[in-house]
Amino acid sequence: MKHFDPEHTMTDDEVRNLLRYTVLAPTSFNIQNRHFVCVRDRAVKQELQKAAFNQRQVGDCSLVVAITGNDHAHRATHRYLRHAPDEVRNALEPMILSAYDDDADALAAETCRSAGLAAMVLMLVALDMGYDTCPMIGFDPKGVSTVLGLPPHCAPQLLVTVGKALEPAHPRLGLLSLDETVSLDRFGNHGFEGEVDL
C-alpha cells in the first residue's frame, strides 16, 4: 500500500496490540534477535521519509515500524533463556554461541529470517485490525539508523508502514503459477498446476 490517510492516528492500545502478537514471531533458539522502533511522531516520520528516498507512504502512514536486527542478542543468553531449566540452559548456551559467534554469514541470515518472520506477523495482525501495510527495503540504512538513534549492532532490516489506505494497492505485476513455484516431495516434481487467483 502506497497511499495512506495522513490524518489518521493509531492509539497506544492499538500499537500495543499489534506488537504483542508481532513479538511472538519465532526466532532460532528463542534468541529474539530483533528490536522494533515504532514511530508515530509526524516530524520523525518526515525525517524517515527523507532516509527512505522520499517515499510518501513513510510520511503519510499512521505508524512506521522499523524492524532492526540485534547482532548481539545471541550472546545475552540470560535474556532469552531466563525461564529455562539449568540443564536446558547449559546445553543450549554453547550451541548458540558456536552457531553465531564465529560465523558472520549465519548471524546475518538468522537476523534476516527473524526480521522477515516478524514483519509478516505484523502485517497479518495489522490486516486483521483493519489496517493496510507496506513492507519496505527501499531506504538508506545509515540514514534510518541516524534518524532513529540506532546502535551499530541494531541495523534496520526493513520498515513496515501501517495505516488506513486512501486508494487500492497497485495490481501485482504477475504471479507465477503453482507448477512454477511448488514441488511435491522432490524439487521439480510439479504436482500442482494452475494460476493463483486471489
NUMI-724642 format. One record per residue (C-alpha): z, y, x. Coordinates in steps of 0.02 Angstrom, whole numbers, padded with zeros to 5 digits, always signed. Example, Ala and Ser with C-alpha at 12.3 -4.5 7.8 and 13.67 -1.06 7.14 Angstrom:
BEGIN
+00390-00225+00615;+00357-00053+00684;
This chain:
BEGIN
+00000+00000+00000;-00054+00165+00075;-00012+00293-00060;+00170+00317-00111;+00257+00440-00226;+00337+00562-00103;+00462+00622-00234;+00538+00452-00268;+00702+00408-00182;+00798+00246-00162;+00985+00238-00189;+01111+00168-00065;+01137+00020-00181;+00950-00018-00185;+00934-00011+00004;+01090-00117+00024;+01022-00246-00099;+00856-00251-00007;+00941-00278+00161;+01071-00404+00104;+00930-00527+00072;+00824-00475+00220;+00961-00516+00345;+00960-00696+00279;+00789-00725+00357;+00809-00867+00482;+00817-00847+00669;+00817-00980+00804;+00994-01039+00845;+01053-00907+00719;+01040-00776+00858;+00994-00639+00732;+00893-00550+00865;+00834-00405+00759;+00904-00239+00704;+00847-00138+00553;+00838+00051+00557;+00820+00116+00379;+00750+00292+00363;+00755+00395+00203;+00778+00568+00278;+00618+00666+00249;+00623+00754+00419;+00646+00591+00514;+00505+00511+00413;+00392+00656+00461;+00432+00626+00645;+00398+00441+00623;+00234+00483+00538;+00179+00576+00695;+00225+00424+00800;+00126+00315+00679;-00038+00406+00711;-00003+00521+00563;-00022+00385+00431;+00032+00462+00265;+00125+00312+00197;+00261+00337+00327;+00300+00513+00271;+00274+00484+00085;+00366+00321+00056;+00544+00311-00008;+00605+00207+00139;+00541+00159+00311;+00621+00004+00386;+00593-00010+00573;+00621-00190+00622;+00669-00197+00804;+00691-00347+00917;+00854-00360+01011;+00812-00440+01179;+00997-00455+01224;+01053-00538+01062;+01044-00717+01125;+01171-00678+01263;+01304-00618+01140;+01349-00791+01075;+01517-00726+01015;+01421-00627+00883;+01322-00763+00800;+01425-00920+00840;+01590-00842+00789;+01617-00968+00649;+01551-01118+00744;+01673-01257+00792;+01713-01263+00977;+01610-01420+01006;+01458-01342+00924;+01476-01179+01021;+01500-01273+01185;+01342-01374+01152;+01233-01228+01094;+01277-01090+01218;+01197-01169+01372;+01045-01222+01271;+01018-01045+01205;+01040-00961+01373;+00924-01082+01460;+00793-01062+01324;+00779-00873+01338;+00863-00803+01494;+00729-00856+01617;+00578-00860+01502;+00516-00687+01452;+00371-00762+01353;+00487-00872+01250;+00600-00723+01217;+00454-00613+01164;+00385-00748+01050;+00555-00775+00970;+00577-00589+00943;+00407-00579+00859;+00444-00729+00746;+00613-00661+00694;+00543-00490+00652;+00397-00565+00555;+00508-00678+00451;+00625-00534+00412;+00479-00420+00364;+00409-00548+00243;+00578-00572+00159;+00599-00383+00147;+00427-00364+00068;+00455-00502-00060;+00627-00436-00110;+00556-00260-00125;+00419-00326-00239;+00550-00413-00346;+00642-00247-00358;+00484-00161-00422;+00432-00080-00258;+00273-00087-00156;+00265-00106+00032;+00154-00089+00184;+00189-00182+00348;+00129-00082+00497;+00096-00111+00681;-00005+00049+00698;+00119+00158+00791;+00166+00213+00966;+00318+00107+01013;+00384+00236+01135;+00366+00373+01006;+00456+00271+00872;+00592+00225+00997;+00617+00408+01041;+00624+00466+00859;+00750+00330+00811;+00850+00336+00973;+00823+00151+01006;+00899+00074+01162;+00775-00005+01285;+00821-00183+01232;+00782-00147+01048;+00595-00111+01044;+00512-00085+00874;+00414-00237+00817;+00345-00167+00655;+00376-00038+00521;+00383-00080+00336;+00360+00063+00214;+00437+00042+00041;+00412+00147-00114;+00326+00175-00281;+00137+00163-00270;+00032+00306-00337;-00127+00202-00342;-00179+00021-00316;-00193-00052-00142;-00365-00061-00064;-00450-00226-00106;-00445-00361+00026;-00596-00369+00137;-00616-00554+00106;-00506-00707+00107;-00553-00867+00196;-00571-01019+00084;-00441-01158+00086;-00556-01275+00181;-00566-01144+00320;-00379-01118+00335;-00293-01279+00283;-00294-01452+00362;-00208-01608+00297;-00112-01719+00418;-00227-01678+00566;-00316-01520+00620;-00492-01515+00548;-00456-01636+00405;-00503-01516+00265;-00439-01597+00106;-00425-01438+00004;-00577-01338-00046;-00613-01181-00143;-00594-00996-00138;-00425-00913-00150;-00424-00805-00306;-00269-00703-00344;
